[in-house]
Amino acid sequence: MSSHANVMVTLSKKEHRARSLSSEEKAEMLGEGVIDDCGVLRREWRDLFVRYPERFMFATDAHKSFRWAKYEAIVERWRLILGQLPEPLAQSLAWRNAERVYGMAR
């Protein structure tokens, strides 16, 4: 991220390690999820959020009907994740960065 100042990261599907991919190799390429098996934000992700607070955006990736069926659970999980961060940082990830990137006022 330090090499590419214009790169933004959407956090859709990163709450858990991707286990539903077609191959273990793809899952390995994507790496660990944002939280561990107990729902605790991983230190390395927290460090990235702190270092690049303007570069991450919450996303649900609800472009398919089966994802809409899980929407409420996805949002609730992200509320728990963001609740582990200081409020200004959580707000940046939750909506402020998207507002800025997409030019939308709340």
TIKE-317872 format. One line per 5 residues: number of its first residue (from 0); their letters; for each residue x, y, z of C-alpha. Coordinates in Angstrom, 3 decimals, always signed. Layout:
residues N
NUM = a = X Y Z | ...
//
This chain:
residues 106
0 = mssha = +0.000 +0.000 +0.000 | +2.898 +2.308 +0.634 | +3.934 +1.965 -3.020 | +0.527 +2.888 -4.464 | -1.111 +5.879 -2.793
5 = nvmvt = -4.238 +5.636 -4.950 | -5.179 +2.059 -3.980 | -8.332 +1.608 -1.909 | -9.345 -1.662 -0.258 | -12.940 -2.763 +0.137
10 = lskke = -13.338 -5.149 +3.026 | -16.087 -7.280 +1.554 | -15.685 -10.975 +2.311 | -12.560 -10.373 +4.415 | -14.209 -10.845 +7.789
15 = hrars = -13.295 -14.537 +7.710 | -10.696 -16.513 +5.855 | -12.164 -17.427 +2.483 | -13.059 -21.094 +2.717 | -15.625 -21.242 -0.055
20 = lssee = -13.217 -20.543 -2.884 | -12.733 -23.151 -5.558 | -9.243 -24.052 -4.399 | -7.114 -23.894 -1.282 | -4.507 -22.078 -3.383
25 = kaeml = -6.888 -19.122 -3.874 | -7.605 -19.055 -0.148 | -3.880 -18.981 +0.573 | -3.403 -16.083 -1.847 | -6.076 -14.045 -0.055
30 = gegvi = -4.586 -14.717 +3.378 | -6.181 -14.603 +6.794 | -9.457 -12.887 +7.455 | -9.746 -9.668 +9.438 | -10.828 -11.548 +12.579
35 = ddcgv = -9.711 -14.764 +14.202 | -12.007 -17.678 +15.027 | -13.103 -15.908 +18.239 | -14.131 -12.711 +16.417 | -11.114 -10.704 +17.571
40 = lrrew = -9.598 -8.282 +15.083 | -6.176 -9.570 +14.029 | -3.276 -7.365 +15.057 | -1.840 -7.179 +11.528 | -5.152 -5.904 +10.160
45 = rdlfv = -5.528 -3.396 +12.998 | -2.021 -2.159 +12.218 | -2.920 -1.705 +8.538 | -6.109 +0.166 +9.443 | -4.163 +2.473 +11.766
50 = ryper = -1.377 +3.037 +9.251 | -3.715 +3.642 +6.293 | -7.007 +4.851 +7.798 | -8.060 +6.587 +4.578 | -7.548 +3.526 +2.361
55 = fmfat = -10.118 +0.983 +3.604 | -13.884 +0.833 +3.092 | -16.524 -1.451 +4.523 | -18.432 -3.299 +1.821 | -21.024 -6.066 +1.780
60 = dahks = -20.613 -7.315 -1.788 | -24.364 -7.965 -1.929 | -24.571 -8.202 -5.705 | -26.034 -11.716 -5.684 | -29.286 -12.814 -4.096
65 = frwak = -27.657 -15.289 -1.712 | -25.521 -12.470 -0.280 | -28.653 -10.384 +0.389 | -29.957 -13.280 +2.461 | -26.842 -12.912 +4.643
70 = yeaiv = -26.801 -9.103 +4.627 | -28.011 -8.560 +8.195 | -25.462 -11.025 +9.609 | -22.643 -9.472 +7.549 | -23.474 -5.968 +8.776
75 = erwrl = -23.752 -7.146 +12.388 | -20.372 -8.909 +12.167 | -18.767 -5.742 +10.803 | -20.322 -3.681 +13.585 | -18.587 -5.993 +16.067
80 = ilgql = -15.316 -5.716 +14.156 | -15.486 -1.930 +13.872 | -16.422 -1.755 +17.561 | -12.908 -2.986 +18.329 | -11.408 +0.165 +16.822
85 = pepla = -11.304 +3.750 +18.095 | -14.481 +5.510 +16.954 | -12.855 +7.939 +14.462 | -11.054 +5.051 +12.735 | -14.187 +2.888 +12.742
90 = qslaw = -16.169 +5.727 +11.170 | -13.531 +6.134 +8.455 | -13.799 +2.483 +7.505 | -17.569 +2.303 +7.932 | -18.606 +5.335 +5.852
95 = rnaer = -16.328 +8.389 +5.814 | -13.877 +6.969 +3.274 | -16.693 +5.907 +0.963 | -18.216 +9.373 +1.242 | -14.912 +10.905 +0.208
100 = vygma = -14.160 +8.458 -2.624 | -17.648 +8.579 -4.119 | -18.249 +12.280 -3.455 | -21.366 +11.617 -1.405 | -22.367 +13.747 +1.548
105 = r = -24.148 +12.035 +4.397
//
